């Protein structure tokens, strides 16, 4: 399917998936991932799915903010890494369905 044939929702899902893949590979920073996913969510119609998406985004945002505030952004503590990993996994699961 070409980009011209994609619906707006499909394009948003592709953007979110691409950003998550980039984060997993190290090509996309956590801050960029959060910003990309926020941009996607802001264009979604409010549904149960989009609210679940936002909840996992919020986990990432909070983890980043706390780590930044504590000066731990370069070396994230294990519990923060686990929270981020869980949220990223749930976002990937949402996008796969």
N, C-alpha and C positions, 0 to 999 in steps of 0.2 A: 504494500500500500504506500503510495507516494504521499508526501506532506500535503499536497493539494487535496487528496482524497480523505484526509483525516478530519474528524469532527473536532471542535474546540476542546471538548473533554479529552479526546484521545491525545491531542497535542499536550495538554496539561499533564496527563498521566506520563507521557513520554518525557517531558521535561523533569518531572519528579523522579522517574526511574533513572534517567541519565545522571541526574545530580547524585542520587544515592549510589549508583555504580561508581561515579567519580570519587565520591567520599570513600567508598570501600577500597578503591585502588590507590588512594592517597593523592589523587589529582585535584580534589576539591576539599577545601578546609571545612571544618565544622561550622564556622561563621557563614561561609558561602552556602553550605547545605541548608542552614537555617533560613537564610535570606531567600534562597531559591524556593524552598518549600512554602515559605510565607507568601511569596508571590503567586504560587500555584493556588494555595488555599483562598487567597483574596479574589480569585477569579472563578472559584467553584460556586455552584448553587448550593444553598444550605440543605443538607440531607444528613441522615444518620451517618452515612459513609464519610462525608466531609467533616462532620464533627468528631468522628473517631480519628481521622487524619490530623485534625487540629490538636487533639489531645496528645498524640504522639509527638507532634511538632513542639507542643508546649513543654514536654519533658526535655527535649533537646535544648530549647531556649533557656529553661531553668538551669539545667546542668552547665551550660556554657556561662551563664551569668554568674553563678556561684563560683565556678572555677576562675573566672576572670576577676571577680571581687577578691578572691583569696590569693591571687597571684599564681594559680596552679594551671593556667591554660597551656603552658608548654609541657607540663608533666602531670597529666590528669591522674588523680587518685583512682584506685581500683573500683571503688563504689560508683564513681562518676562514669568511668568507662563502661561499667556494667549497665548503668541506666541508659547511656547513649546506645550501647549495643542492642539493648532490648527495644528501644524506641525505633532504631533503624530497622531491626528485624520485623517489627510490627508494621512499619510503613511499607516495607517490601512485600509483606504478606497482603496488605490491603491493595497494593498496586497489581499484584498477581491475580486478584480475583475480579 
